Amino acid sequence: MSAGETVARATVVVIIMLALSRVLGLGREVAIAHQFGATYVTDAYLVAYTVPNIFYAVAGIALATVIVPIFTEYVTQNRREDVWRLCSLVTNALIVFTTGGAVAGLFLAPVIVGVLGTGFAPETFRLSVQLTMIMLPSIIFFSLAGLFMGMLNANNVFGLPAFGSAAMNIVIIFGALVLGNYYGIYGLAAGVLGGAATMAFIQVPVLRRVGFRYSLKLDLRHPEVKRVLYLMLPLTLGLSVNQVYLMIDWVLASGLAEGSIAALNYANKLIQLPQSLFVLAVSTAIFPTLSRHIAEGHLAEMAWTLRRGVKVVFLLIVPSVAGIVLLREPIVMLLFQRGAFDARATEMTAVALLFFAVGLVGHCLVMLVSRGFFAMQDMKTPVYVTIGTLVVKLGASVALVGYLAHAGLALGTSVTALLNTVILIWLLQRRLPGLITTDLLRFGARVLLAAGLMGAVVYGVDTVLSCLLGDCGLGLLLRVGLDILAGAIVYFVAGILLRLDELINIVNYARRILAGKIGGFWIRG
């Protein structure tokens, strides 16, 4: 199977699994809300869950990213047995370090809750400390899940690792609805711990199938183990910067009108949906192929593969930006406007969503282009660029907040993302001269034209439907659904007429899937 077909297959599988995870994630929140409501016990739980959640978002992803190029390098050198031994050593080192961290966290739980839950009443504080102690061991399993995911991705197995977060959500829902009936909020905390363990161990049978053999041997001084940890450090730091972005917004927004922080939070959740669904899938699927090209010394092939990835991201995200900009208010009304979330909250969230959307292409391309550096085992350059643009983020946010209030903070984030993208592409182009070509620029221009045609039709359709169907209840749901359907049809037809090659490739690939010509799609995916 060709590299392009492998990437396409993996992308489709990961998108399906991520979509399932998002649906189950929503179900998880609904289950928690149903069982525990908005009370002091949920406040205690959310604070206690902060550390494991951040740990997975940072350390778990860093491990999944670092192990792929190292594994590919060994395989290219025909040292598969050696790399499996290395993976076993890294697994044991990881267990030692995270277990030590979890044990230390048990003693530091009051300090952690004191920092994160400032202002808690004594009862809430005590409960949050207890829940923290129950859930902290989950950092061991989250780390292993990230490592196992990287090992499987390096072997072109994507479906099961991507299903891991969905499996975790299923266990947490069980903890909320079943264990919660018997043990209250402690049952939910146990569900989180069990979900993290499930996320890790569900991957073990497939790991054994592809060749992994676990050994109890521990060697923290092994040079390759040190190398993995060394590569992890800058990547972990870079991923942590995203949390700093949020802290800047929260601090500056705390002095603005009531609801500013909430509006930014809701808008940020919405803007992350296409990023986490489409771009994460493309980045995950393309990464092992990029790493193999580097290990084999095929820079031209790497530039070609990465250029195709950029095309796919542009193809999917540009129309998403157009749709978000045009339908921001009805989307926010449909999802949130009920109960205490009134028209004022909708307006505040919609304007934040508008300015977040300005930088969505930048955020998405950063995720993909960074994989080019990571495939070269260069974890530092993206981190240095991200930390450097942090100054821009702070300056832009301070400058814009006085003119646009909380929307200025969203715009500051977008400006920073776009600058980050330009710098990373420029630096990567110097290493991969074939990355940016006239073909790519022409493709981008045709995508913008197709998205422009789509936007014009969506604007007209929504104007008519808003008069016919209104802006509440089933009428609003039907309005937004028809707007999206009309936009998708117009964009697809325009893309075919404009000969967007990646869209045509997707259509042809879908035909082959339906015709059953790609064997083992779900197994190897």
C-alpha positions as CSV (number, residue, x, y, z in Angstrom):
1,M,0.0,0.0,0.0
2,S,1.3,3.5,-0.9
3,A,2.3,6.0,1.7
4,G,-0.6,8.3,0.6
5,E,-3.1,5.5,0.9
6,T,-1.8,4.6,4.3
7,V,-2.1,8.2,5.5
8,A,-5.6,8.5,4.0
9,R,-6.8,5.3,5.6
10,A,-5.4,6.2,9.0
11,T,-6.9,9.7,8.8
12,V,-10.4,8.3,8.2
13,V,-10.1,5.8,11.1
14,V,-8.8,8.4,13.5
15,I,-11.6,10.9,12.6
16,I,-14.2,8.3,13.2
17,M,-12.7,7.3,16.6
18,L,-12.2,10.9,17.7
19,A,-15.8,11.7,16.7
20,L,-17.0,8.8,18.8
21,S,-14.8,10.1,21.7
22,R,-16.3,13.6,21.4
23,V,-19.9,12.2,21.5
24,L,-19.1,10.0,24.6
25,G,-17.3,13.0,26.1
26,L,-20.5,15.0,25.9
27,G,-22.4,12.0,27.3
28,R,-19.9,11.9,30.2
29,E,-20.6,15.6,31.0
30,V,-24.4,14.9,30.8
31,A,-24.1,11.9,33.1
32,I,-22.1,13.8,35.7
33,A,-24.5,16.7,35.6
34,H,-27.5,14.4,35.9
35,Q,-26.0,12.5,38.9
36,F,-24.3,15.3,40.8
37,G,-25.7,18.6,39.4
38,A,-23.9,21.9,40.0
39,T,-23.0,21.5,43.7
40,Y,-20.0,21.7,45.9
41,V,-19.2,18.0,45.2
42,T,-18.8,18.7,41.5
43,D,-16.6,21.7,42.3
44,A,-14.4,19.4,44.5
45,Y,-14.3,16.8,41.7
46,L,-13.3,19.3,38.9
47,V,-10.4,20.7,41.0
48,A,-9.2,17.2,41.9
49,Y,-9.4,16.1,38.2
50,T,-7.3,19.1,37.1
51,V,-3.9,17.5,37.7
52,P,-4.5,14.1,35.9
53,N,-6.2,16.0,33.0
54,I,-3.3,18.4,32.5
55,F,-0.8,15.5,32.9
56,Y,-2.4,13.5,30.1
57,A,-2.7,16.6,27.9
58,V,1.0,17.3,28.3
59,A,3.0,14.2,29.3
60,G,0.8,11.7,27.5
61,I,0.9,13.5,24.2
62,A,4.6,14.2,24.6
63,L,5.4,10.5,25.0
64,A,3.2,9.5,22.0
65,T,5.0,12.1,19.9
66,V,8.6,11.3,21.0
67,I,8.5,7.5,20.6
68,V,7.4,7.5,16.9
69,P,10.5,8.9,15.2
70,I,12.8,6.9,17.5
71,F,11.0,3.7,16.8
72,T,11.0,4.4,13.1
73,E,14.7,5.1,13.1
74,Y,15.4,1.7,14.7
75,V,13.1,-0.2,12.3
76,T,14.8,1.5,9.3
77,Q,18.1,0.2,10.6
78,N,16.7,-3.3,10.8
79,R,16.9,-3.2,14.6
80,R,13.3,-4.1,15.5
81,E,14.2,-6.4,18.4
82,D,16.4,-3.7,19.9
83,V,13.7,-1.1,19.7
84,W,11.2,-3.4,21.4
85,R,13.7,-3.9,24.2
86,L,14.1,-0.1,24.4
87,C,10.3,0.3,24.6
88,S,10.2,-2.1,27.6
89,L,13.0,-0.2,29.3
90,V,11.1,3.1,28.7
91,T,7.9,1.5,30.0
92,N,9.6,0.5,33.3
93,A,11.3,3.9,33.7
94,L,7.9,5.6,33.1
95,I,6.3,3.4,35.8
96,V,9.0,4.3,38.3
97,F,8.8,8.0,37.7
98,T,5.1,8.4,37.6
99,T,4.6,6.1,40.6
100,G,7.0,8.3,42.5
101,G,5.1,11.4,41.3
102,A,1.8,9.8,42.4
103,V,3.1,8.9,45.8
104,A,4.4,12.4,46.3
105,G,1.1,13.8,45.1
106,L,-0.7,11.9,47.8
107,F,1.2,13.8,50.5
108,L,0.9,17.1,48.6
109,A,-2.8,16.8,47.8
110,P,-3.7,19.5,50.4
111,V,-1.2,21.8,48.8
112,I,-2.5,21.1,45.3
113,V,-6.1,21.7,46.3
114,G,-5.1,24.8,48.2
115,V,-3.6,26.3,45.1
116,L,-6.3,25.3,42.6
117,G,-9.3,25.6,44.9
118,T,-8.6,28.9,46.7
119,G,-11.7,29.9,48.5
120,F,-13.1,26.5,49.0
121,A,-15.2,26.0,52.1
122,P,-13.6,23.5,54.6
123,E,-16.0,20.7,53.6
124,T,-15.4,21.2,49.9
125,F,-11.6,21.4,50.5
126,R,-11.5,18.1,52.5
127,L,-13.6,16.3,49.8
128,S,-11.4,17.6,47.0
129,V,-8.3,16.4,48.8
130,Q,-9.8,12.9,49.1
131,L,-10.8,12.8,45.5
132,T,-7.3,14.0,44.5
133,M,-5.7,11.1,46.4
134,I,-8.1,8.7,44.6
135,M,-7.4,10.0,41.1
136,L,-3.7,10.9,41.2
137,P,-2.6,7.3,40.4
138,S,-4.3,7.8,37.0
139,I,-1.2,9.7,35.9
140,I,0.6,6.4,35.7
141,F,-1.9,5.0,33.3
142,F,-2.3,8.2,31.3
143,S,1.5,8.1,30.7
144,L,1.5,4.5,29.7
145,A,-1.5,5.1,27.4
146,G,0.5,7.9,25.6
147,L,3.6,5.6,25.3
148,F,1.5,2.7,24.0
149,M,-0.2,5.0,21.5
150,G,3.1,6.1,20.1
151,M,4.3,2.6,19.8
152,L,1.2,1.4,17.9
153,N,1.2,4.5,15.6
154,A,4.8,3.8,14.7
155,N,3.5,0.4,13.5
156,N,0.7,2.0,11.5
157,V,-2.0,0.9,13.9
158,F,-4.3,3.9,14.6
159,G,-7.8,2.7,15.3
160,L,-7.4,1.2,18.8
161,P,-5.2,3.9,20.2
162,A,-7.7,6.6,19.0
163,F,-10.5,4.6,20.6
164,G,-8.7,4.7,23.9
165,S,-10.3,8.0,25.0
166,A,-13.7,6.8,24.0
167,A,-13.2,3.7,26.2
168,M,-12.1,5.9,29.1
169,N,-15.3,8.0,28.7
170,I,-17.5,4.8,28.8
171,V,-15.9,3.8,32.1
172,I,-16.3,7.3,33.6
173,I,-20.0,7.3,32.6
174,F,-20.3,3.9,34.4
175,G,-18.6,5.4,37.4
176,A,-21.0,8.4,37.5
177,L,-24.3,6.5,36.9
178,V,-23.6,3.1,38.5
179,L,-20.9,3.5,41.1
180,G,-22.2,7.0,41.9
181,N,-25.5,5.5,43.1
182,Y,-23.6,3.5,45.8
183,Y,-20.5,5.6,46.6
184,G,-21.5,9.1,45.5
185,I,-18.8,11.3,44.0
186,Y,-16.2,8.7,45.1
187,G,-17.7,6.3,42.6
188,L,-17.0,8.9,39.8
189,A,-13.4,9.3,41.0
190,A,-13.0,5.6,40.8
191,G,-14.4,5.7,37.3
192,V,-11.7,8.2,36.3
193,L,-9.0,5.9,37.7
194,G,-10.5,2.9,36.0
195,G,-11.0,4.8,32.8
196,A,-7.3,5.8,32.7
197,A,-6.3,2.1,33.3
198,T,-8.7,1.0,30.5
199,M,-7.2,3.5,28.1
200,A,-3.7,2.1,28.7
201,F,-4.4,-1.7,28.9
202,I,-6.9,-1.9,26.1
203,Q,-3.9,-1.4,23.8
204,V,-1.7,-4.2,25.2
205,P,-3.1,-7.1,23.2
206,V,-2.5,-5.4,19.9
207,L,0.9,-4.3,21.1
208,R,1.8,-8.0,21.7
209,R,0.5,-8.8,18.3
210,V,2.8,-6.3,16.6
211,G,5.8,-7.6,18.5
212,F,6.1,-6.0,21.9
213,R,7.4,-8.2,24.6
214,Y,7.5,-6.8,28.1
215,S,10.5,-7.4,30.4
216,L,10.9,-6.4,34.1
217,K,14.4,-5.2,33.4
218,L,15.0,-1.6,34.6
219,D,18.0,0.5,33.4
220,L,17.5,4.2,34.1
221,R,21.1,4.9,32.9
222,H,20.6,3.4,29.5
223,P,21.6,6.1,26.9
224,E,18.5,5.6,24.8
225,V,16.2,5.8,27.8
226,K,17.9,9.1,28.6
227,R,17.5,10.2,25.0
228,V,13.7,9.6,25.2
229,L,13.4,11.6,28.4
230,Y,15.7,14.3,27.0
231,L,13.5,14.7,23.9
232,M,10.4,14.8,26.1
233,L,11.4,17.7,28.2
234,P,11.2,20.5,25.6
235,L,8.0,19.1,24.1
236,T,6.4,18.9,27.5
237,L,7.4,22.5,28.1
238,G,6.0,23.6,24.7
239,L,2.7,21.9,25.4
240,S,2.5,23.6,28.8
241,V,2.7,27.0,27.1
242,N,-0.9,26.5,25.9
243,Q,-1.9,26.5,29.5
244,V,-0.1,29.8,30.0
245,Y,-2.1,31.2,27.1
246,L,-5.3,30.4,29.0
247,M,-3.9,31.9,32.2
248,I,-3.1,35.2,30.5
249,D,-6.7,35.4,29.1
250,W,-8.2,34.4,32.5
251,V,-6.2,37.0,34.4
252,L,-6.9,39.8,32.0
253,A,-10.6,38.9,31.6
254,S,-11.1,38.8,35.4
255,G,-11.2,42.6,35.4
256,L,-13.8,42.8,32.6
257,A,-17.6,42.5,32.5
258,E,-19.2,39.6,34.3
259,G,-19.3,36.5,32.1
260,S,-16.2,37.4,30.1
261,I,-14.2,34.4,31.2
262,A,-17.2,32.1,30.6
263,A,-17.7,33.5,27.1
264,L,-14.0,32.9,26.3
265,N,-14.3,29.4,27.6
266,Y,-17.3,28.4,25.6
267,A,-16.0,30.0,22.4
268,N,-12.6,28.2,22.9
269,K,-14.4,24.9,23.3
270,L,-16.3,25.4,20.0
271,I,-13.2,26.5,18.1
272,Q,-11.3,23.5,19.2
273,L,-13.8,21.1,17.7
274,P,-12.6,21.2,14.1
275,Q,-9.0,21.4,15.3
276,S,-9.2,18.3,17.5
277,L,-11.4,16.3,15.1
278,F,-9.8,16.9,11.6
279,V,-6.3,18.2,12.3
280,L,-5.4,15.9,15.1
281,A,-6.5,13.0,12.8
282,V,-4.3,14.2,9.9
283,S,-1.3,14.9,12.2
284,T,-1.6,11.5,13.9
285,A,-1.9,9.7,10.6
286,I,0.9,11.5,8.8
287,F,3.5,11.4,11.6
288,P,4.9,7.9,11.2
289,T,5.2,8.4,7.5
290,L,7.2,11.6,8.0
291,S,9.4,9.9,10.5
292,R,10.1,7.0,8.1
293,H,11.0,9.5,5.3
294,I,13.5,11.1,7.6
295,A,15.0,7.8,8.8
296,E,15.5,6.7,5.2
297,G,16.9,10.1,4.2
298,H,14.1,10.8,1.7
299,L,13.7,14.6,2.2
300,A,11.9,15.2,-1.1
301,E,9.3,12.5,-0.2
302,M,8.9,14.0,3.2
303,A,8.3,17.5,1.7
304,W,5.7,15.9,-0.7
305,T,3.9,14.1,2.2
306,L,3.8,17.1,4.4
307,R,2.7,19.3,1.6
308,R,-0.3,17.0,1.0
309,G,-1.1,17.2,4.7
310,V,-1.1,21.0,4.6
311,K,-3.5,20.7,1.6
312,V,-5.9,18.5,3.5
313,V,-5.8,20.7,6.5
314,F,-6.5,23.8,4.4
315,L,-9.2,21.9,2.5
316,L,-11.1,21.0,5.8
317,I,-10.4,24.1,7.9
318,V,-11.0,27.0,5.6
319,P,-14.7,26.2,5.1
320,S,-15.0,25.5,8.8
321,V,-13.7,29.1,9.4
322,A,-16.3,30.5,6.9
323,G,-19.1,28.5,8.5
324,I,-18.2,29.5,12.1
325,V,-17.9,33.2,11.1
326,L,-21.3,33.2,9.4
327,L,-23.2,31.0,11.7
328,R,-21.6,31.9,15.0
329,E,-24.7,33.3,16.7
330,P,-27.2,30.6,15.7
331,I,-24.6,27.9,16.6
332,V,-24.1,29.5,20.1
333,M,-27.9,29.9,20.5
334,L,-28.5,26.3,19.6
335,L,-25.9,24.8,21.9
336,F,-26.0,27.1,24.9
337,Q,-28.9,29.6,25.1
338,R,-31.1,28.2,27.7
339,G,-31.6,28.7,31.4
340,A,-29.2,31.2,32.8
341,F,-27.4,31.5,29.5
342,D,-29.3,34.5,28.1
343,A,-29.0,36.6,24.9
344,R,-26.3,38.7,26.4
345,A,-24.2,35.6,27.0
346,T,-24.8,34.4,23.5
347,E,-23.6,37.8,22.1
348,M,-20.5,37.7,24.2
349,T,-19.6,34.2,23.2
350,A,-20.4,34.7,19.6
351,V,-18.0,37.7,19.3
352,A,-15.3,35.8,21.0
353,L,-15.9,32.9,18.6
354,L,-15.5,35.3,15.7
355,F,-12.1,36.5,16.7
356,F,-10.9,33.0,17.7
357,A,-11.9,31.9,14.2
358,V,-9.5,34.4,12.6
359,G,-6.6,32.3,13.8
360,L,-8.0,28.8,13.4
361,V,-6.0,28.0,10.3
362,G,-2.9,29.1,12.1
363,H,-3.6,26.9,15.1
364,C,-4.3,23.9,12.8
365,L,-1.2,24.4,10.7
366,V,1.0,24.7,13.8
367,M,-0.1,21.2,14.9
368,L,0.8,19.8,11.5
369,V,4.0,21.7,10.7
370,S,5.4,20.9,14.2
371,R,5.2,17.2,13.2
372,G,7.8,17.9,10.5
373,F,10.3,19.1,13.2
374,F,9.3,16.2,15.5
375,A,9.9,13.7,12.8
376,M,13.5,15.1,12.6
377,Q,13.7,14.6,16.4
378,D,13.9,18.3,16.7
379,M,11.7,19.0,19.6
380,K,13.3,22.3,20.5
381,T,12.6,24.6,17.5
382,P,8.8,24.5,17.8
383,V,9.1,25.1,21.6
384,Y,11.5,28.0,21.2
385,V,9.1,29.6,18.6
386,T,6.1,29.0,20.9
387,I,7.8,30.5,23.9
388,G,9.1,33.4,21.8
389,T,5.6,34.3,20.5
390,L,4.3,34.1,24.1
391,V,5.6,37.7,24.4
392,V,3.5,38.6,21.4
393,K,0.5,37.0,22.9
394,L,0.9,39.0,26.1
395,G,1.5,42.2,24.3
396,A,-1.3,41.8,21.8
397,S,-3.8,40.8,24.5
398,V,-2.9,43.8,26.7
399,A,-3.1,46.2,23.7
400,L,-6.4,44.8,22.3
401,V,-8.3,44.2,25.6
402,G,-8.8,47.9,26.0
403,Y,-10.5,48.3,22.6
404,L,-12.4,44.9,22.2
405,A,-12.7,43.7,25.8
406,H,-12.7,39.9,26.0
407,A,-12.9,39.7,22.2
408,G,-9.5,41.4,22.1
409,L,-8.0,38.5,24.1
410,A,-9.4,36.1,21.5
411,L,-7.9,38.2,18.7
412,G,-4.6,38.3,20.5
413,T,-4.5,34.5,20.6
414,S,-5.3,34.4,16.8
415,V,-2.6,36.8,15.9
416,T,-0.1,34.8,17.9
417,A,-1.2,31.6,16.2
418,L,-0.8,33.0,12.8
419,L,2.6,34.5,13.6
420,N,3.7,31.1,15.0
421,T,2.6,29.4,11.8
422,V,4.5,31.8,9.5
423,I,7.7,31.4,11.5
424,L,7.5,27.6,11.7
425,I,6.8,27.2,8.0
426,W,9.6,29.6,7.1
427,L,12.1,27.6,9.3
428,L,10.9,24.3,7.9
429,Q,11.1,25.5,4.3
430,R,14.8,26.1,4.9
431,R,15.2,22.4,5.7
432,L,12.7,21.1,3.2
433,P,13.0,23.4,0.1
434,G,10.1,21.5,-1.7
435,L,7.6,22.3,1.1
436,I,6.1,25.5,-0.3
437,T,5.5,25.3,-4.1
438,T,3.4,27.2,-6.7
439,D,1.1,24.1,-6.8
440,L,0.4,24.5,-3.1
441,L,-0.3,28.3,-3.5
442,R,-2.7,27.6,-6.4
443,F,-4.5,25.0,-4.4
444,G,-4.9,27.5,-1.5
445,A,-6.3,30.1,-3.8
446,R,-8.9,27.6,-5.2
447,V,-9.9,26.6,-1.7
448,L,-10.5,30.2,-0.8
449,L,-12.6,30.7,-3.9
450,A,-14.7,27.6,-3.1
451,A,-15.1,28.7,0.5
452,G,-16.1,32.2,-0.7
453,L,-18.8,30.7,-2.9
454,M,-20.0,28.5,0.0
455,G,-20.1,31.5,2.3
456,A,-22.2,33.5,-0.1
457,V,-24.8,30.7,-0.4
458,V,-24.8,30.0,3.4
459,Y,-25.4,33.7,4.1
460,G,-28.3,33.8,1.7
461,V,-29.8,30.5,2.9
462,D,-29.5,31.5,6.6
463,T,-31.1,34.9,5.9
464,V,-34.2,33.2,4.4
465,L,-34.4,30.4,7.0
466,S,-34.1,32.8,10.0
467,C,-37.3,34.5,8.8
468,L,-39.1,31.2,8.1
469,L,-37.9,29.1,11.1
470,G,-36.9,31.6,13.8
471,D,-34.2,31.3,16.3
472,C,-35.4,28.8,19.0
473,G,-36.3,25.2,19.5
474,L,-36.6,22.7,16.6
475,G,-36.8,25.6,14.1
476,L,-33.3,26.7,15.1
477,L,-31.9,23.2,14.9
478,L,-33.4,22.7,11.4
479,R,-32.1,26.1,10.4
480,V,-28.5,25.4,11.4
481,G,-28.7,21.9,9.9
482,L,-29.9,23.1,6.6
483,D,-27.3,25.9,6.5
484,I,-24.5,23.4,7.1
485,L,-26.0,21.0,4.5
486,A,-26.3,23.7,1.9
487,G,-22.7,24.9,2.6
488,A,-21.3,21.4,2.4
489,I,-23.0,20.7,-1.0
490,V,-21.9,24.0,-2.5
491,Y,-18.3,23.6,-1.2
492,F,-18.1,20.0,-2.5
493,V,-19.4,20.9,-6.0
494,A,-17.2,24.0,-6.2
495,G,-14.2,21.9,-5.1
496,I,-14.8,19.3,-7.8
497,L,-15.3,21.9,-10.5
498,L,-12.2,23.7,-9.4
499,R,-10.3,20.4,-9.5
500,L,-9.1,20.4,-5.9
501,D,-6.8,17.4,-6.1
502,E,-7.0,16.4,-2.4
503,L,-10.8,16.5,-2.5
504,I,-10.8,14.3,-5.6
505,N,-8.3,11.9,-3.8
506,I,-10.7,11.7,-0.8
507,V,-13.6,10.9,-3.1
508,N,-11.7,8.2,-5.0
509,Y,-10.5,6.7,-1.7
510,A,-14.0,6.6,-0.3
511,R,-15.1,4.8,-3.5
512,R,-12.4,2.1,-3.0
513,I,-13.5,1.6,0.6
514,L,-17.1,1.2,-0.4
515,A,-16.1,-1.2,-3.1
516,G,-14.2,-3.3,-0.6
517,K,-10.8,-2.9,-2.4
518,I,-8.8,-2.0,0.7
519,G,-8.4,-5.1,2.8
520,G,-8.0,-4.9,6.6
521,F,-9.2,-1.3,6.8
522,W,-10.4,-1.5,10.3
523,I,-7.8,-4.0,11.6
524,R,-4.7,-2.1,10.5
525,G,-6.3,1.3,10.9
